[in-house]
Amino acid sequence: MVKGLYIMDQDPFELVYSEEVRKEIATLSDIYRSPMTNQQIQQDLSVLKEVEVIFSGWGGPKLDQALLDAAPNLKAFFYAAGSLKNIVTDEAWDRELLITNAVRANAVPVAEFTLSQILFCLKKGWTFTRSVRSTKQFPKKPFDIPGAFGSTVGVISLSTVGKIVCELLKPFDIKVIGYDPYIKEEEAKQLGVELCSLDEIFRKSEVVSLHAPLLDETKDMIGKEHFSQMPPSSSFINTSRGAIVRETEMIEVLQERSDITAVLDVTFPEPPNQDSPLYQLDNVVLTPHLAGSEGKECGRMGHYMLEEFKRYLNGVPLQWQVKKEHFNILA
């Protein structure tokens, strides 16, 4: 029977790998030690001598030469979380390990959160919330709102999350435009997305939603020249990474234009510094990086890894395998 280990932070372990999932993995493999942290493994690498598969997640071990030398039988790494940037090394690619992650599973709640905010922003929900709180009365109808019908939503990056957002928007009478230099016209067409320049996204959209991975090419990608073009009473949603935005410039525009709303689930730094204007601006909604998997949602990631493990045992291609040729453009 395949010998396996769990190696990850212990606080989220039982949320990620539920009891039901662990029981099924136990019927398919020999988990020969209790779950361990990366720190415990580093103190005794000999534990890895027999391991063939590692089930991991947040706080997982770096697949460096020392770990690989200690695990001569390691063939597959199942990572029940998203980014592998701090996990996978060139040595792991040279070893030709099978590596898979739960980025698709983690993308689902992010896309659901984004959908909720897109629809709420199209109703100018946060604008009305501010108004009611300050005036202590309701504004008179008819309300001047874009609404979903016939509005334009701009999606920056048709990444895993961005693609799911586009799929979730299909039932609504919304025009979706997108910016992604890596996506071909045919794939965008299948998603129901019209490709545009980054400037056009901000100039044409009632709501702009950012889903780009943080890469050298995307750091500081969005600044004053983009926010200043946004239509009246439009909204910007960021569930990606704060460092993609030139925050000082964004704040400058938000201070000048109280009609724009920014829904920021991520910032840079995170959380913002204590003296950041983001805490004071009425047209900023700050949430504590909660769009991704939290609570029971984490169980979806462990379930995905169980299904990948079954594919591994059956000798069929993994559905969510991460490959070297695409690694540099992933989050």
Protein Blocks (a to p, Z undefined) as FASTA:
>chain_A
ZZddddddfklmmmmmgfklmmmmmmmpccfbdcddfklmmmmmmlmmmpmbdcddehia
cddfklmmmmmmbcbdcddbfbfklmpcfklmmnopacddfklmmmmmmmmmmmmmmmmm
mnommmmmmmmmmnopacddddddfbjnhpacddehjafklmmmmmmmmmpccddddddf
kbcfklmmmnopacddfklmmmmpmbdcdfbdcdfklgokbcfklmmmpcehiacddfkb
fklpcfklmmmmmmmmmmbccddfbdcdddddfklmklmmmkbccdehklbcchjllmmm
mmmmmmmmmmmmnopacfkbccfklmmmpZZ
